[in-house]
Amino acid sequence: MKKKCIQCGSIFHSKMLKRRFCSKAHRLEYKKYLKSFDDDELLTRKFLAKKYNARSRHIDFTLTFTQFCILLRQAKIKSSDLGRSKYHLARKNDTGGYVYGNCSFKPYIENLLEKRISDRSRKASRRNVRKAHVAISKLTAEDLSARIRNGQRTYTKQRQELAKKTRESYESSANKNYLGRRNSQYGSFWITNGIDNKKWKQSKGNFPRGYQRGRSS
């Protein structure tokens, strides 16, 4: 059976299916070659993790471990340079499979930008903008202003409901010794003269001259 040596590229004959080198020396040289990239001893694990991740997203992954190392050499990086915010194995224009010739190692930011402006996202954005433009163009000026006002009211109502829920959750989890009259700020409120603000209580008597009641605390 004719085979091609991974290390030197020469053709050799072998009956063993798993044999990939023409000699033992070339096999040892290849192991040293791989170790030069595997500086953190995690290269195989990172390759397999990428392979399983691609399969979970239903993306073709035909890269071999050798091709993976060749791409590392082309990018002039090592295993320790691969990571979440470092270098990623990226596809061209974020399309196609992880096939040799269609992917390379790129910095995290470049890969993220390609994902955000891929052809699929461009088409979706244009389609959504077109739909929104058509829907808005059919509205009259009165309907448009009414929709804006209703949206603002809805947003204000949602914020008020959220604040109420937050307050209720705080009161349910707070120490009861500091609620109601036992709280040092109970019955206090703000007073202002338009420039300065002060905390005040009814037990202190009348407001100072020029001051009036502001928001309650």
N, CA, C and O of each residue as an XYZ file, in Angstrom:
868
protein
N       0.845     -1.192      0.000
C       0.000      0.000      0.000
C       0.886      1.251      0.000
O       1.776      1.382      0.840
N       0.645      2.154     -0.929
C       1.434      3.385     -1.000
C       0.935      4.392      0.028
O      -0.266      4.582      0.217
N       1.902      5.032      0.686
C       1.573      6.059      1.675
C       2.554      7.209      1.559
O       3.647      7.071      1.009
N       2.128      8.363      2.101
C       2.968      9.558      2.068
C       3.423      9.897      3.478
O       2.602     10.016      4.387
N       4.723     10.050      3.662
C       5.276     10.362      4.981
C       4.874     11.772      5.404
O       5.019     12.720      4.631
N       4.376     11.910      6.614
C       3.925     13.212      7.124
C       5.101     14.161      7.319
O       4.962     15.371      7.143
N       6.255     13.616      7.680
C       7.403     14.450      8.005
C       8.131     14.969      6.766
O       8.368     16.170      6.637
N       8.489     14.049      5.845
C       9.298     14.463      4.697
C       8.516     14.525      3.380
O       8.973     15.135      2.413
N       7.328     13.889      3.345
C       6.510     13.939      2.146
C       6.834     12.881      1.110
O       6.229     12.856      0.038
N       7.780     12.008      1.414
C       8.165     10.971      0.446
C       7.153      9.823      0.433
O       6.451      9.605      1.421
N       7.074      9.092     -0.678
C       6.159      7.973     -0.825
C       6.864      6.692     -0.362
O       8.019      6.453     -0.715
N       6.166      5.876      0.427
C       6.719      4.607      0.876
C       5.610      3.557      0.871
O       4.424      3.885      0.837
N       6.016      2.298      0.906
C       5.082      1.179      0.878
C       4.983      0.558      2.270
O       5.991      0.341      2.942
N       3.736      0.275      2.693
C       3.541     -0.348      4.001
C       2.216     -1.097      4.021
O       1.235     -0.666      3.416
N       2.203     -2.227      4.728
C       0.987     -2.999      4.899
C       0.178     -2.543      6.116
O      -0.988     -2.912      6.260
N       0.792     -1.745      6.990
C       0.142     -1.277      8.215
C      -0.703     -0.043      7.906
O      -0.218      0.931      7.331
N      -1.958     -0.104      8.292
C      -2.888      0.992      7.965
C      -2.549      2.264      8.731
O      -2.684      3.368      8.202
N      -2.103      2.109      9.990
C      -1.882      3.270     10.843
C      -0.493      3.891     10.683
O      -0.213      4.928     11.284
N       0.363      3.283      9.896
C       1.719      3.821      9.732
C       1.675      5.091      8.899
O       1.072      5.130      7.826
N       2.322      6.123      9.412
C       2.296      7.431      8.733
C       3.688      7.979      8.440
O       3.807      9.055      7.854
N       4.754      7.260      8.837
C       6.120      7.748      8.640
C       6.944      6.682      7.922
O       6.729      5.481      8.087
N       7.886      7.158      7.127
C       8.720      6.225      6.370
C       9.813      5.609      7.229
O      10.373      4.573      6.869
N      10.123      6.234      8.364
C      11.145      5.689      9.254
C      10.870      6.120     10.691
O      10.097      7.045     10.940
N      11.518      5.431     11.631
C      11.364      5.740     13.043
C      11.960      7.110     13.362
O      11.444      7.838     14.209
N      13.052      7.454     12.673
C      13.702      8.753     12.893
C      12.759      9.900     12.549
O      12.691     10.901     13.262
N      12.036      9.738     11.450
C      11.095     10.781     11.037
C       9.931     10.897     12.022
O       9.416     11.989     12.262
N       9.518      9.745     12.595
C       8.448      9.780     13.594
C       8.890     10.539     14.841
O       8.111     11.307     15.408
N      10.130     10.331     15.271
C      10.670     11.043     16.439
C      10.837     12.538     16.145
O      10.579     13.378     17.007
N      11.270     12.861     14.925
C      11.421     14.268     14.525
C      10.065     14.976     14.526
O       9.944     16.135     14.922
N       9.047     14.233     14.065
C       7.702     14.817     14.033
C       7.172     15.083     15.441
O       6.520     16.102     15.669
N       7.440     14.188     16.379
C       7.024     14.388     17.766
C       7.680     15.625     18.360
O       7.032     16.398     19.065
N       8.973     15.815     18.073
C       9.672     17.010     18.553
C       9.072     18.269     17.929
O       8.934     19.309     18.572
N       8.717     18.128     16.637
C       8.116     19.262     15.917
C       6.801     19.690     16.569
O       6.537     20.882     16.723
N       5.970     18.697     16.955
C       4.699     19.008     17.604
C       4.911     19.599     18.985
O       4.171     20.495     19.393
N       5.908     19.113     19.714
C       6.184     19.624     21.054
C       6.624     21.080     21.024
O       6.442     21.807     22.001
N       7.204     21.509     19.905
C       7.625     22.914     19.805
C       6.425     23.862     19.834
O       6.566     25.021     20.223
N       5.224     23.372     19.419
C       4.004     24.178     19.481
C       3.281     23.997     20.813
O       2.629     24.916     21.309
N       3.404     22.799     21.384
C       2.653     22.453     22.594
C       3.431     22.884     23.835
O       3.896     22.043     24.604
N       3.572     24.205     24.030
C       4.368     24.717     25.149
C       3.636     24.612     26.488
O       4.279     24.630     27.537
N       2.294     24.504     26.473
C       1.547     24.361     27.725
C       0.953     22.953     27.900
O       0.210     22.698     28.848
N       1.297     22.032     26.961
C       0.844     20.640     27.003
C      -0.683     20.515     26.980
O      -1.251     19.597     27.571
N      -1.331     21.448     26.290
C      -2.794     21.427     26.182
C      -3.260     21.483     24.727
O      -4.447     21.675     24.462
N      -2.334     21.315     23.788
C      -2.671     21.496     22.381
C      -3.683     20.455     21.895
O      -4.642     20.795     21.203
N      -3.467     19.192     22.257
C      -4.398     18.138     21.841
C      -5.788     18.376     22.410
O      -6.791     18.186     21.722
N      -5.841     18.792     23.669
C      -7.131     19.051     24.312
C      -7.849     20.217     23.633
O      -9.065     20.176     23.449
N      -7.098     21.254     23.260
C      -7.706     22.412     22.605
C      -8.209     22.042     21.211
O      -9.253     22.527     20.775
N      -7.466     21.183     20.515
C      -7.903     20.727     19.184
C      -9.215     19.944     19.284
O     -10.145     20.178     18.513
N      -9.279     19.024     20.229
C     -10.493     18.215     20.394
C     -11.676     19.062     20.854
O     -12.808     18.835     20.430
N     -11.412     20.041     21.723
C     -12.487     20.923     22.197
C     -13.087     21.707     21.033
O     -14.303     21.875     20.949
N     -12.216     22.188     20.128
C     -12.699     22.920     18.955
C     -13.500     21.996     18.039
O     -14.510     22.402     17.465
N     -13.051     20.783     17.913
C     -13.732     19.814     17.051
C     -15.134     19.503     17.573
O     -16.095     19.495     16.804
N     -15.252     19.248     18.874
C     -16.557     18.936     19.461
C     -17.483     20.153     19.457
O     -18.696     20.022     19.294
N     -16.892     21.342     19.639
C     -17.684     22.574     19.602
C     -18.289     22.787     18.223
O     -19.447     23.185     18.101
N     -17.497     22.519     17.176
C     -17.992     22.667     15.799
C     -19.115     21.671     15.520
O     -20.108     22.016     14.881
N     -18.960     20.442     15.996
C     -19.998     19.432     15.781
C     -21.283     19.790     16.507
O     -22.373     19.547     15.989
N     -21.169     20.370     17.713
C     -22.366     20.761     18.465
C     -23.127     21.872     17.759
O     -24.336     22.011     17.943
N     -22.422     22.675     16.943
C     -23.071     23.749     16.171
C     -23.400     23.292     14.748
O     -23.796     24.105     13.912
N     -23.237     21.985     14.466
C     -23.550     21.395     13.157
C     -22.720     22.031     12.036
O     -23.235     22.334     10.960
N     -21.416     22.228     12.316
C     -20.474     22.768     11.333
C     -19.464     21.683     10.997
O     -18.944     21.014     11.891
N     -19.185     21.508      9.706
C     -18.223     20.486      9.272
C     -16.832     20.785      9.826
O     -16.375     21.927      9.808
N     -16.172     19.742     10.316
C     -14.809     19.886     10.844
C     -13.988     18.714     10.315
O     -14.055     17.608     10.850
N     -13.212     18.967      9.257
C     -12.403     17.912      8.636
C     -10.909     18.135      8.859
O     -10.087     17.391      8.325
N     -10.555     19.148      9.638
C      -9.138     19.414      9.930
C      -8.526     18.252     10.696
O      -9.146     17.712     11.612
N      -7.317     17.869     10.323
C      -6.577     16.883     11.106
C      -5.687     17.620     12.102
O      -5.481     18.829     11.996
N      -5.173     16.884     13.054
C      -4.300     17.503     14.056
C      -3.048     18.079     13.400
O      -2.549     19.123     13.820
N      -2.539     17.400     12.369
C      -1.358     17.897     11.653
C      -1.662     19.216     10.968
O      -0.870     20.155     11.050
N      -2.794     19.297     10.297
C      -3.183     20.550      9.629
C      -3.393     21.663     10.656
O      -3.076     22.824     10.398
N      -3.928     21.300     11.819
C      -4.105     22.253     12.915
C      -2.762     22.858     13.312
O      -2.661     24.063     13.543
N      -1.727     22.011     13.389
C      -0.383     22.487     13.752
C       0.234     23.328     12.637
O       0.958     24.287     12.902
N      -0.060     22.957     11.371
C       0.450     23.745     10.239
C      -0.124     25.160     10.274
O       0.583     26.130     10.001
N      -1.400     25.272     10.610
C      -2.033     26.594     10.722
C      -1.421     27.397     11.863
O      -1.279     28.617     11.767
N      -1.062     26.714     12.931
C      -0.370     27.386     14.038
C       0.968     27.953     13.568
O       1.334     29.081     13.898
N       1.697     27.136     12.781
C       2.997     27.577     12.283
C       2.847     28.768     11.335
O       3.656     29.695     11.367
N       1.819     28.739     10.500
C       1.588     29.855      9.574
C       1.268     31.149     10.312
O       1.664     32.233      9.883
N       0.540     31.024     11.438
C       0.192     32.212     12.229
C       1.317     32.633     13.172
O       1.233     33.682     13.811
N       2.389     31.805     13.262
C       3.541     32.086     14.124
C       3.137     32.209     15.591
O       3.562     33.127     16.293
N       2.309     31.265     16.040
C       1.862     31.244     17.436
C       2.028     29.842     18.000
O       2.342     28.905     17.266
N       1.819     29.698     19.304
C       1.915     28.411     19.989
C       0.624     28.128     20.741
O      -0.316     28.922     20.719
N       0.600     26.983     21.403
C      -0.618     26.559     22.094
C      -1.042     27.549     23.178
O      -2.237     27.763     23.384
N      -0.072     28.159     23.875
C      -0.395     29.096     24.949
C      -1.028     30.382     24.423
O      -1.632     31.134     25.188
N      -0.891     30.640     23.100
C      -1.492     31.842     22.508
C      -2.967     31.646     22.167
O      -3.656     32.601     21.807
N      -3.451     30.405     22.281
C      -4.862     30.127     21.992
C      -5.668     30.312     23.263
O      -5.266     29.852     24.332
N      -6.797     30.980     23.153
C      -7.623     31.201     24.337
C      -8.794     32.095     24.029
O      -9.001     32.524     22.894
N      -9.560     32.366     25.073
C     -10.805     33.098     24.921
C     -10.595     34.504     24.356
O     -11.340     34.933     23.474
N      -9.605     35.212     24.845
C      -9.374     36.587     24.376
C      -8.042     36.706     23.645
O      -7.471     37.793     23.558
N      -7.544     35.576     23.114
C      -6.259     35.593     22.402
C      -6.487     35.278     20.927
O      -7.059     36.095     20.206
N      -6.048     34.104     20.469
C      -6.242     33.695     19.072
C      -7.324     32.622     18.966
O      -7.454     31.758     19.832
N      -8.101     32.702     17.877
C      -9.176     31.739     17.613
C      -8.983     31.139     16.233
O      -8.425     31.772     15.338
N      -9.457     29.898     16.069
C      -9.505     29.281     14.747
C     -10.767     29.795     14.057
O     -11.879     29.440     14.446
N     -10.595     30.627     13.037
C     -11.729     31.316     12.404
C     -11.894     30.873     10.959
O     -10.912     30.568     10.282
N     -13.148     30.838     10.482
C     -13.462     30.540      9.092
C     -13.517     31.826      8.281
O     -13.747     32.900      8.837
N     -13.310     31.730      6.994
C     -13.355     32.905      6.125
C     -14.773     33.440      6.061
O     -15.704     32.730      5.679
N     -14.925     34.699      6.439
C     -16.234     35.370      6.464
C     -17.255     34.634      7.320
O     -18.462     34.801      7.144
N     -16.764     33.820      8.246
C     -17.616     33.071      9.181
C     -18.620     32.187      8.440
O     -19.760     32.027      8.874
N     -18.174     31.612      7.306
C     -19.036     30.726      6.515
C     -18.264     29.456      6.165
O     -17.036     29.427      6.243
N     -18.992     28.409      5.780
C     -18.364     27.152      5.415
C     -17.962     26.349      6.638
O     -18.338     26.683      7.761
N     -17.191     25.286      6.416
C     -16.754     24.428      7.509
C     -15.311     24.682      7.892
O     -14.609     25.485      7.277
N     -14.891     23.973      8.928
C     -13.492     24.044      9.354
C     -12.693     23.060      8.494
O     -12.344     21.959      8.922
N     -12.421     23.502      7.271
C     -11.708     22.694      6.282
C     -10.376     23.375      6.006
O     -10.278     24.603      6.012
N      -9.364     22.573      5.767
C      -8.045     23.147      5.473
C      -8.122     24.014      4.215
O      -8.514     23.535      3.150
N      -7.754     25.265      4.338
C      -7.868     26.232      3.243
C      -8.997     27.225      3.462
O      -9.021     28.288      2.843
N      -9.935     26.880      4.345
C     -11.054     27.783      4.638
C     -10.958     28.405      6.031
O     -11.839     29.167      6.429
N      -9.913     28.091      6.764
C      -9.801     28.640      8.113
C      -8.351     28.968      8.452
O      -7.420     28.442      7.841
N      -8.183     29.828      9.416
C      -6.859     30.238      9.884
C      -7.001     30.791     11.292
O      -8.109     31.053     11.758
N      -5.878     30.965     11.960
C      -5.892     31.530     13.305
C      -5.854     33.053     13.219
O      -5.002     33.638     12.550
N      -6.803     33.674     13.917
C      -6.907     35.133     13.924
C      -7.066     35.628     15.353
O      -7.528     34.884     16.217
N      -6.685     36.886     15.613
C      -6.930     37.442     16.952
C      -8.416     37.448     17.285
O      -9.262     37.489     16.392
N      -8.719     37.408     18.553
C     -10.106     37.325     19.038
C     -10.974     38.445     18.477
O     -12.110     38.199     18.073
N     -10.449     39.688     18.447
C     -11.245     40.845     18.013
C     -11.598     40.722     16.531
O     -12.733     40.994     16.138
N     -10.625     40.312     15.704
C     -10.895     40.165     14.267
C     -11.960     39.103     14.018
O     -12.847     39.289     13.185
N     -11.869     38.001     14.734
C     -12.858     36.937     14.589
C     -14.239     37.403     15.014
O     -15.236     37.062     14.377
N     -14.302     38.186     16.094
C     -15.586     38.700     16.582
C     -16.216     39.650     15.577
O     -17.427     39.614     15.360
N     -15.392     40.510     14.954
C     -15.909     41.452     13.948
C     -16.457     40.700     12.737
O     -17.491     41.080     12.188
N     -15.777     39.645     12.320
C     -16.267     38.856     11.187
C     -17.593     38.191     11.507
O     -18.465     38.085     10.644
N     -17.746     37.741     12.753
C     -19.012     37.124     13.157
C     -20.139     38.129     13.120
O     -21.249     37.813     12.691
N     -19.854     39.356     13.575
C     -20.905     40.373     13.670
C     -21.334     40.882     12.307
O     -22.483     41.288     12.134
N     -20.422     40.866     11.329
C     -20.770     41.410     10.016
C     -20.725     40.303      8.961
O     -20.340     40.545      7.817
N     -21.119     39.093      9.350
C     -21.171     37.995      8.385
C     -22.301     38.253      7.397
O     -23.161     39.104      7.626
N     -22.288     37.504      6.289
C     -23.307     37.675      5.242
C     -24.710     37.442      5.783
O     -25.650     38.143      5.409
N     -24.849     36.453      6.667
C     -26.169     36.154      7.225
C     -26.695     37.325      8.039
O     -27.867     37.688      7.936
N     -25.807     37.924      8.864
C     -26.253     39.041      9.695
C     -26.544     40.281      8.846
O     -27.448     41.056      9.158
N     -25.765     40.462      7.764
C     -26.026     41.602      6.870
C     -27.414     41.478      6.239
O     -28.179     42.441      6.203
N     -27.728     40.277      5.740
C     -29.036     40.073      5.110
C     -30.166     40.264      6.105
O     -31.186     40.877      5.790
N     -29.977     39.734      7.316
C     -31.015     39.864      8.350
C     -31.216     41.318      8.730
O     -32.351     41.759      8.908
N     -30.124     42.073      8.858
C     -30.229     43.486      9.235
C     -30.958     44.282      8.155
O     -31.841     45.087      8.453
N     -30.583     44.051      6.912
C     -31.250     44.764      5.809
C     -32.742     44.429      5.753
O     -33.578     45.306      5.534
N     -33.061     43.152      5.953
C     -34.464     42.731      5.900
C     -35.265     43.378      7.022
O     -36.380     43.852      6.802
N     -34.695     43.396      8.234
C     -35.396     43.987      9.377
C     -35.569     45.488      9.223
O     -36.621     46.034      9.556
N     -34.529     46.161      8.715
C     -34.617     47.608      8.497
C     -35.683     47.924      7.458
O     -36.441     48.882      7.609
N     -35.740     47.108      6.390
C     -36.735     47.315      5.337
C     -38.154     47.153      5.882
O     -39.046     47.941      5.566
N     -38.350     46.114      6.708
C     -39.679     45.886      7.297
C     -40.089     47.044      8.201
O     -41.225     47.517      8.149
N     -39.145     47.495      9.032
C     -39.452     48.595      9.943
C     -39.759     49.875      9.184
O     -40.657     50.628      9.560
N     -39.002     50.123      8.101
C     -39.231     51.341      7.305
C     -40.609     51.313      6.654
O     -41.308     52.325      6.629
N     -41.002     50.143      6.123
C     -42.322     50.012      5.488
C     -43.429     50.207      6.516
O     -44.424     50.877      6.239
N     -43.262     49.627      7.700
C     -44.289     49.739      8.744
C     -44.440     51.180      9.220
O     -45.558     51.649      9.435
N     -43.316     51.888      9.388
C     -43.365     53.276      9.865
C     -43.925     54.206      8.793
O     -44.654     55.148      9.107
N     -43.585     53.944      7.521
C     -44.054     54.812      6.440
C     -45.580     54.763      6.274
O     -46.175     55.698      5.739
N     -46.209     53.678      6.731
C     -47.666     53.547      6.623
C     -48.400     54.307      7.727
O     -49.606     54.532      7.631
N     -47.671     54.704      8.781
C     -48.305     55.407      9.893
C     -48.457     56.888      9.593
O     -47.612     57.492      8.932
N     -49.543     57.466     10.087
C     -49.702     58.920      9.986
C     -48.882     59.585     11.081
O     -48.381     58.920     11.988
N     -48.749     60.907     10.987
C     -47.959     61.650     11.981
C     -48.579     61.521     13.368
O     -47.866     61.414     14.365
N     -49.914     61.530     13.428
C     -50.594     61.410     14.728
C     -50.382     60.023     15.348
O     -50.129     59.899     16.547
N     -50.489     58.975     14.504
C     -50.284     57.615     14.997
C     -48.845     57.414     15.479
O     -48.598     56.743     16.481
N     -47.908     58.008     14.746
C     -46.501     57.865     15.113
C     -46.205     58.524     16.458
O     -45.529     57.945     17.308
N     -46.725     59.755     16.643
C     -46.507     60.457     17.907
C     -47.207     59.739     19.059
O     -46.684     59.682     20.172
N     -48.415     59.180     18.781
C     -49.139     58.428     19.815
C     -48.369     57.174     20.213
O     -48.307     56.818     21.389
N     -47.776     56.501     19.205
C     -46.992     55.295     19.510
C     -45.770     55.635     20.365
O     -45.426     54.891     21.284
N     -45.125     56.744     20.066
C     -43.963     57.174     20.857
C     -44.374     57.465     22.296
O     -43.699     57.053     23.239
N     -45.498     58.186     22.456
C     -45.983     58.515     23.808
C     -46.340     57.247     24.581
O     -46.002     57.111     25.757
N     -47.031     56.316     23.907
C     -47.395     55.058     24.568
C     -46.167     54.256     24.968
O     -46.131     53.627     26.026
N     -45.154     54.290     24.093
C     -43.914     53.583     24.410
C     -43.228     54.164     25.624
O     -42.721     53.432     26.473
N     -43.212     55.494     25.705
C     -42.610     56.153     26.855
C     -43.381     55.829     28.131
O     -42.780     55.588     29.178
N     -44.710     55.824     28.045
C     -45.525     55.500     29.215
C     -45.286     54.059     29.663
O     -45.154     53.771     30.852
N     -45.233     53.158     28.672
C     -44.994     51.744     28.992
C     -43.643     51.570     29.664
O     -43.512     50.831     30.640
N     -42.622     52.269     29.123
C     -41.267     52.166     29.695
C     -41.243     52.706     31.120
O     -40.615     52.116     31.999
N     -41.941     53.850     31.355
C     -42.001     54.429     32.696
C     -42.722     53.484     33.659
O     -42.305     53.304     34.803
N     -43.810     52.888     33.174
C     -44.568     51.953     34.008
C     -43.731     50.727     34.359
O     -43.774     50.246     35.492
N     -42.972     50.222     33.391
C     -42.107     49.070     33.642
C     -41.036     49.398     34.680
O     -40.728     48.577     35.543
N     -40.474     50.599     34.591
C     -39.459     51.009     35.569
C     -40.051     51.139     36.968
O     -39.423     50.759     37.956
N     -41.271     51.682     37.042
C     -41.929     51.820     38.339
C     -42.223     50.449     38.956
O     -42.033     50.247     40.155
N     -42.688     49.510     38.126
C     -42.963     48.161     38.620
C     -41.687     47.460     39.077
O     -41.681     46.747     40.080
N     -40.613     47.674     38.329
C     -39.331     47.080     38.710
C     -38.827     47.649     40.024
O     -38.317     46.916     40.871
N     -38.971     48.972     40.195
C     -38.540     49.610     41.446
C     -39.361     49.092     42.630
O     -38.832     48.888     43.722
N     -40.647     48.884     42.399
C     -41.520     48.373     43.461
C     -41.118     46.951     43.856
O     -41.053     46.631     45.043
N     -40.851     46.104     42.870
C     -40.434     44.727     43.153
C     -39.098     44.704     43.879
O     -38.893     43.906     44.794
N     -38.190     45.585     43.465
C     -36.875     45.649     44.115
C     -37.020     46.059     45.569
O     -36.365     45.502     46.450
N     -37.888     47.042     45.815
C     -38.126     47.507     47.173
C     -38.745     46.398     48.037
O     -38.351     46.202     49.187
N     -39.721     45.675     47.466
C     -40.369     44.583     48.208
C     -39.389     43.464     48.536
O     -39.411     42.912     49.636
N     -38.519     43.127     47.564
C     -37.532     42.071     47.813
C     -36.525     42.510     48.868
O     -36.074     41.705     49.683
N     -36.169     43.822     48.846
C     -35.241     44.342     49.854
C     -35.874     44.286     51.249
O     -35.227     43.880     52.215
N     -37.140     44.694     51.344
C     -37.814     44.698     52.646
C     -38.005     43.279     53.191
O     -37.948     43.056     54.400
N     -38.235     42.317     52.276
C     -38.425     40.940     52.738
C     -37.130     40.313     53.240
O     -37.142     39.443     54.111
N     -36.002     40.773     52.670
C     -34.720     40.198     53.072
C     -33.988     41.040     54.118
O     -33.020     40.573     54.719
N     -34.444     42.286     54.342
C     -33.751     43.178     55.287
C     -34.042     42.766     56.734
O     -35.044     42.111     57.022
N     -33.165     43.154     57.609
C     -33.341     42.878     59.039
C     -34.516     43.697     59.564
O     -34.563     44.911     59.366
N     -35.467     43.040     60.232
C     -36.668     43.727     60.710
C     -36.357     44.768     61.793
O     -37.172     45.650     62.062
N     -35.199     44.665     62.400
C     -34.807     45.644     63.422
C     -34.561     47.030     62.831
O     -34.525     48.024     63.556
N     -34.388     47.090     61.478
C     -34.081     48.376     60.850
C     -35.209     48.865     59.949
O     -34.994     49.740     59.110
N     -36.415     48.307     60.114
C     -37.553     48.730     59.317
C     -38.527     49.536     60.168
O     -38.593     49.375     61.386
N     -39.299     50.425     59.485
C     -40.322     51.216     60.189
C     -39.719     52.233     61.144
O     -38.726     52.883     60.818
N     -40.313     52.370     62.317
C     -39.882     53.377     63.295
C     -38.488     53.113     63.837
O     -37.843     54.022     64.360
N     -38.017     51.884     63.717
C     -36.687     51.552     64.218
C     -35.577     52.049     63.287
O     -34.405     52.082     63.663
N     -35.962     52.433     62.074
C     -34.981     52.965     61.129
C     -34.668     54.414     61.476
O     -35.572     55.202     61.753
N     -33.374     54.764     61.461
C     -32.958     56.126     61.836
C     -33.479     57.180     60.868
O     -33.592     58.351     61.232
N     -33.806     56.769     59.611
C     -34.285     57.718     58.608
C     -35.816     57.762     58.529
O     -36.361     58.431     57.650
N     -36.520     57.061     59.434
C     -37.978     57.013     59.387
C     -38.562     58.399     59.633
O     -38.186     59.070     60.595
N     -39.492     58.836     58.757
C     -40.150     60.124     58.911
C     -39.338     61.307     58.434
O     -39.786     62.446     58.561
N     -38.152     61.072     57.886
C     -37.314     62.184     57.416
C     -37.666     62.527     55.971
O     -38.220     61.703     55.244
N     -37.339     63.746     55.567
C     -37.587     64.202     54.213
C     -36.609     65.318     53.891
O     -35.921     65.841     54.768
N     -36.562     65.669     52.616
C     -35.641     66.715     52.172
C     -36.356     68.066     52.108
O     -37.542     68.161     51.791
N     -35.580     69.101     52.422
C     -36.057     70.473     52.209
C     -35.001     71.206     51.388
O     -33.816     70.875     51.445
N     -35.437     72.190     50.635
C     -34.526     72.895     49.748
C     -34.908     74.353     49.627
O     -36.077     74.709     49.773
N     -33.916     75.206     49.356
C     -34.166     76.614     49.060
C     -33.859     76.928     47.599
O     -33.754     78.091     47.211
N     -33.718     75.879     46.801
C     -33.401     76.035     45.389
C     -31.932     75.877     45.089
O     -31.540     75.651     43.944
N     -31.101     76.000     46.148
C     -29.647     75.859     45.968
C     -29.107     74.742     46.853
O     -28.443     73.814     46.391
N     -29.415     74.865     48.141
C     -28.940     73.878     49.112
C     -30.068     72.930     49.509
O     -31.235     73.322     49.553
N     -29.713     71.691     49.796
C     -30.662     70.677     50.247
C     -30.291     70.209     51.658
O     -29.115     70.087     51.999
N     -31.322     69.950     52.469
C     -31.098     69.478     53.835
C     -32.067     68.372     54.175
O     -33.173     68.306     53.638
N     -31.639     67.500     55.075
C     -32.518     66.460     55.609
C     -33.249     67.048     56.816
O     -32.641     67.721     57.649
N     -34.561     66.789     56.905
C     -35.356     67.421     57.973
C     -36.356     66.421     58.534
O     -36.737     65.462     57.862
N     -36.778     66.656     59.781
C     -37.819     65.866     60.422
C     -38.831     66.805     61.065
O     -38.488     67.926     61.440
N     -40.069     66.355     61.194
C     -41.114     67.193     61.803
C     -40.782     67.518     63.246
O     -41.186     68.564     63.755
N     -40.059     66.645     63.906
C     -39.710     66.883     65.313
C     -38.790     68.084     65.479
O     -38.660     68.601     66.589
N     -38.150     68.540     64.410
C     -37.259     69.697     64.493
C     -38.030     71.015     64.460
O     -37.454     72.067     64.735
N     -39.314     70.978     64.130
C     -40.121     72.196     64.092
C     -40.261     72.771     62.706
O     -40.231     72.051     61.708
N     -40.417     74.110     62.657
C     -40.629     74.783     61.373
C     -39.361     74.767     60.523
O     -38.244     74.625     61.021
N     -39.592     74.923     59.181
C     -38.457     74.960     58.262
C     -37.679     76.260     58.451
O     -38.265     77.258     58.873
N     -36.389     76.281     58.156
C     -35.635     77.537     58.125
C     -36.190     78.478     57.056
O     -36.860     78.039     56.121
N     -35.910     79.767     57.200
C     -36.447     80.773     56.276
C     -35.963     80.510     54.848
O     -34.773     80.300     54.617
N     -36.894     80.523     53.898
C     -36.565     80.326     52.492
C     -36.578     78.876     52.042
O     -36.405     78.602     50.854
N     -36.777     77.945     52.960
C     -36.782     76.521     52.613
C     -38.194     75.992     52.427
O     -39.134     76.470     53.064
N     -38.338     75.024     51.567
C     -39.623     74.355     51.380
C     -39.380     72.854     51.209
O     -38.260     72.413     50.951
N     -40.452     72.088     51.358
C     -40.319     70.640     51.336
C     -39.971     70.127     49.939
O     -40.534     70.568     48.937
N     -39.020     69.174     49.900
C     -38.644     68.550     48.632
C     -39.101     67.116     48.600
O     -40.167     66.792     49.122
N     -38.313     66.250     47.995
C     -38.690     64.844     47.867
C     -38.559     64.128     49.214
O     -37.750     64.518     50.056
N     -39.356     63.084     49.407
C     -39.252     62.283     50.635
C     -38.187     61.224     50.445
O     -37.963     60.780     49.319
N     -37.517     60.800     51.523
C     -36.440     59.834     51.431
C     -36.969     58.422     51.540
O     -36.195     57.467     51.483
